[in-house]
């Protein structure tokens, strides 16, 4: 299997506690508990047209629990705020918040939170026949070819991007 072969030559770590970079240590990250009751949000009974408008409806049939849709495994879910624009073409902008799952096995093409030589980065994971590439989603930034002896940790897999429209 390509993903296993490509990652087998890297000293992957499940925890990195390096603070010499000036970044917050991964060991300092912790889940933020949900306080109070879950939040139910009304759902329109039809889809919303992105093309030509459809007639508006005056009522709502059901509601959904946002927590159920955003966080499927609370103990292994974290949020990271994005700084920078290297992932714009993946729909990830400066200031967005990524929902990250620590227990998901990273696969080729996943957007991951990686720790490379003690520094955090968010990139698309590319597993090649010759190694690992952390790919930017902006032509202004180069991809990072990860040398085999580098200290690479795939800290978690991003599964959702919270992007404000205002």
HELIX and SHEET records of a PDB file:
HELIX    1   1 UNK A    2  UNK A    7  1                                   6    
HELIX    2   2 UNK A   26  UNK A   28  5                                   3    
HELIX    3   3 UNK A   66  UNK A   70  1                                   5    
HELIX    4   4 UNK A   74  UNK A   76  5                                   3    
HELIX    5   5 UNK A   88  UNK A   90  5                                   3    
SHEET    1   A 2 UNK A  40  UNK A  43  0                                        
SHEET    2   A 2 UNK A  62  UNK A  65 -1                                        
SHEET    1   B 7 UNK A  77  UNK A  81  0                                        
SHEET    2   B 7 UNK A  97  UNK A 101 -1                                        
SHEET    3   B 7 UNK A 152  UNK A 162 -1                                        
SHEET    4   B 7 UNK A 111  UNK A 116 -1                                        
SHEET    5   B 7 UNK A 119  UNK A 127 -1                                        
SHEET    6   B 7 UNK A 132  UNK A 135 -1                                        
SHEET    7   B 7 UNK A 144  UNK A 146 -1                                        
END                                                                             
